[in-house]
């Protein structure tokens, strides 16, 4: 009787042990489910953009001058030909035209005045000097149009 029990017990452990492992492989445990927000980007409000910016300009004359994509991060360089300076923290006088860098393509409306929210340029030292860049687009800021006062 003891001999049969030694043969039967391992067989029982193997059968029940395999079922538990199969159940563990089917269940996925996500420890960071609450922290992950895929597909949702934070978009700043106009007041937040104004407060966080080093330079705020309203302008109609904004043109895409150069762009680079493919290797590394995409880079877009815009030129502001003329405009009205609404806020500045670094320069007392801003001379037009000037250029700024953006990590995303900005959709400015034609024949519509838009706010330009800029921060001091960080990084990009190899293209900053030849392209005369001092500012970059505020990262979480969307393009806001200036509303006409009536």
Secondary structure, DSSP 8 states (H G I E B T S, - for coil): -HHHHHHHHHHHHHHHHHHHHHHHHH----TTTTT--TT------HHHHHHH-SEEEEEEEEEEEEEE-SSSS-EEEEEEEEEEEEEESS-S---SSEEEEESS-----TTS-EEEEEEE--S-HHHHHHHTEEEEE-TT----B-----
